[in-house]
């Protein structure tokens, strides 16, 4: 009876591990090399959301600094972090736009 309990527990742990690890194992797809227009739209929407979220976070950090909730050092740290995210999003949006233009041009 104890062996059966251990076996069921081990099976349960294995199923949970596979469930948790699955997104990590399938994350190898490239966001820049989308194959269809729908993929481009989905990826563009994702990068636009990241850009918008980064801008909002910068504004919130500025407000928190003005309210005295953040030190200058913490503010600068947050600003650099979210500026980097915004730059990444803008770069990826430019790449997507460029690849869309290349696909539209006749070969």
KEMI-642023 format. One line per 10 residues: number of its first residue (from 1); for each residue x, y, z of N, C-alpha, C, O. Coordinates in steps of 0.2 Angstrom, whole numbers. Layout:
NUM = X/Y/Z/X/Y/Z/X/Y/Z/X/Y/Z  ... $
This chain:
1 = 4/-6/0/0/0/0/4/6/0/3/11/-4  10/6/4/14/12/4/18/13/-2/19/19/-5  20/8/-6/23/8/-12/18/11/-17/20/15/-21  12/9/-17/7/12/-22/6/20/-21/6/24/-25  6/22/-14/6/29/-13/12/33/-15/11/38/-18  18/30/-14/24/33/-17/23/34/-25/25/39/-27  21/28/-28/21/28/-35/16/34/-38/18/37/-43  10/34/-35/5/39/-37/8/46/-35/7/51/-40  11/47/-30/14/54/-28/20/55/-33/20/61/-36  24/51/-35/29/52/-40/26/53/-47/29/58/-50 $
11 = 21/50/-49/18/51/-55/15/58/-55/15/62/-60  12/60/-50/9/67/-49/14/72/-50/13/77/-53  20/71/-46/25/76/-47/28/76/-54/30/82/-56  28/71/-57/31/71/-64/26/75/-69/28/78/-73  20/74/-68/15/77/-72/15/85/-71/15/89/-76  16/87/-65/16/94/-63/23/97/-66/23/102/-69  28/93/-66/35/95/-68/34/96/-76/37/101/-79  31/92/-79/30/92/-87/26/98/-88/27/102/-93  21/99/-84/16/105/-85/20/112/-85/19/116/-88  24/112/-79/28/118/-78/33/119/-83/34/125/-85 $
21 = 37/114/-85/42/115/-90/40/115/-97/44/118/-101  34/114/-99/32/114/-106/33/121/-109/36/121/-115  31/126/-106/32/133/-110/40/134/-110/41/138/-115  44/132/-106/51/133/-106/54/129/-112/58/132/-115  51/123/-113/54/119/-118/52/121/-125/55/120/-130  46/124/-126/44/127/-132/45/134/-134/42/136/-139  49/137/-130/50/144/-131/55/146/-136/58/152/-136  57/141/-140/63/142/-145/60/145/-151/64/146/-156  54/147/-152/52/150/-158/54/158/-158/54/161/-153  56/160/-164/58/167/-165/52/171/-166/48/170/-170 $
31 = 53/177/-163/47/182/-163/48/186/-169/43/189/-172  54/187/-172/56/191/-178/54/188/-184/52/191/-189  55/181/-185/54/178/-191/47/175/-191/46/169/-191  42/179/-191/35/176/-191/34/174/-198/36/177/-203  29/169/-199/28/166/-206/22/169/-209/22/170/-215  17/171/-205/11/174/-209/9/181/-206/12/183/-201  5/184/-210/3/191/-208/0/191/-201/1/196/-197  -4/186/-199/-7/185/-192/-2/185/-187/-2/188/-182  4/181/-188/9/181/-184/12/188/-183/14/190/-177  13/191/-188/16/198/-188/12/203/-184/14/207/-179 $
41 = 5/202/-185/1/206/-181/1/205/-173/1/209/-169  1/198/-172/1/196/-165/8/198/-161/8/201/-156  13/198/-165/20/200/-162/20/207/-162/23/210/-157  17/211/-167/17/218/-166/13/220/-160/15/225/-157  8/217/-159/3/219/-154/7/218/-147/6/222/-142  11/212/-147/14/211/-140/20/216/-139/20/218/-134  23/218/-144/29/223/-143/26/230/-142/29/234/-138  20/231/-145/17/238/-144/15/238/-136/15/243/-133  12/233/-134/10/232/-127/16/233/-122/16/237/-117  22/230/-124/28/231/-120/30/238/-120/32/240/-115 $
51 = 30/241/-126/32/248/-126/28/252/-122/30/257/-118  21/251/-122/16/255/-119/17/254/-111/17/259/-107  18/248/-109/19/246/-102/25/250/-99/25/252/-94  30/250/-103/37/253/-101/36/260/-100/38/263/-95  32/263/-105/31/271/-104/27/272/-98/28/277/-94  22/268/-97/18/269/-91/22/268/-84/21/272/-80  26/263/-84/30/262/-78/35/268/-77/36/269/-71  38/271/-82/42/276/-82/38/282/-79/41/286/-74  32/283/-81/28/289/-79/27/288/-71/27/292/-67  25/282/-69/23/280/-62/29/281/-58/29/283/-52 $
61 = 35/279/-61/41/280/-57/43/287/-56/45/290/-50  42/291/-61/42/299/-60/38/302/-55/40/306/-51  32/299/-55/27/302/-50/29/299/-43/28/303/-38  31/293/-42/33/291/-36/39/295/-33/39/296/-27  43/297/-38/49/301/-36/47/308/-33/49/310/-28  42/311/-37/40/317/-35/36/317/-28/36/322/-24  33/311/-27/29/310/-21/34/309/-15/32/308/-9  40/307/-16/45/306/-11/45/298/-9/48/296/-4  42/294/-13/42/287/-12/48/283/-15/50/278/-12  51/287/-19/58/284/-22/63/288/-21/63/295/-22 $
71 = 69/286/-20/75/290/-20/77/291/-27/75/287/-32  82/296/-28/85/297/-35/88/291/-37/87/289/-43  92/287/-33/95/281/-36/90/276/-38/91/273/-43  85/275/-34/80/270/-36/76/272/-42/75/268/-47  75/278/-43/71/281/-49/76/280/-55/73/277/-60  82/281/-54/87/280/-60/87/273/-62/87/271/-68  87/269/-57/87/261/-59/81/259/-62/82/256/-67  75/261/-60/69/259/-63/69/262/-70/66/259/-75  71/269/-71/70/272/-77/75/268/-82/72/267/-88  81/267/-80/85/263/-85/82/256/-87/82/254/-93 $
81 = 79/253/-82/76/246/-83/70/247/-89/70/243/-93  66/251/-87/60/252/-92/62/255/-98/59/254/-103  67/260/-99/69/262/-105/72/257/-109/71/257/-115  76/252/-106/78/247/-110/73/242/-113/73/240/-119  68/241/-109/62/237/-112/58/241/-117/56/238/-122  58/248/-117/55/251/-122/59/251/-129/57/251/-134  66/252/-128/70/252/-133/70/245/-137/70/244/-143  70/240/-133/69/233/-135/63/232/-140/63/229/-145  57/235/-137/51/234/-140/51/238/-147/49/236/-152  54/244/-147/54/248/-153/59/245/-158/57/245/-164 $
91 = 64/242/-156/69/238/-160/65/233/-164/65/232/-170  61/229/-160/58/223/-163/52/225/-167/51/222/-172  49/231/-166/44/233/-170/47/236/-177/44/235/-182  52/239/-176/56/241/-183/58/235/-187/57/235/-193  60/230/-184/62/223/-187/56/220/-190/56/218/-196  50/220/-187/44/217/-190/42/221/-196/40/219/-201  42/228/-195/40/232/-200/44/231/-206/42/231/-212  51/231/-205/56/230/-211/54/223/-214/54/223/-220  53/218/-210/52/211/-213/45/211/-217/45/208/-222  40/215/-215/34/215/-218/35/219/-225/32/217/-230 $
101 = 39/224/-225/40/228/-231/44/223/-236/43/223/-242  49/219/-234/53/215/-238/48/209/-241/49/207/-247  43/207/-237/39/202/-240/34/205/-245/32/201/-250  32/211/-244/28/214/-249/31/216/-256/28/216/-261  38/217/-256/41/219/-262/42/213/-266/43/207/-264  41/214/-273/41/208/-277/48/206/-278/53/210/-278  49/199/-278/56/196/-278/59/196/-285/64/193/-286 $
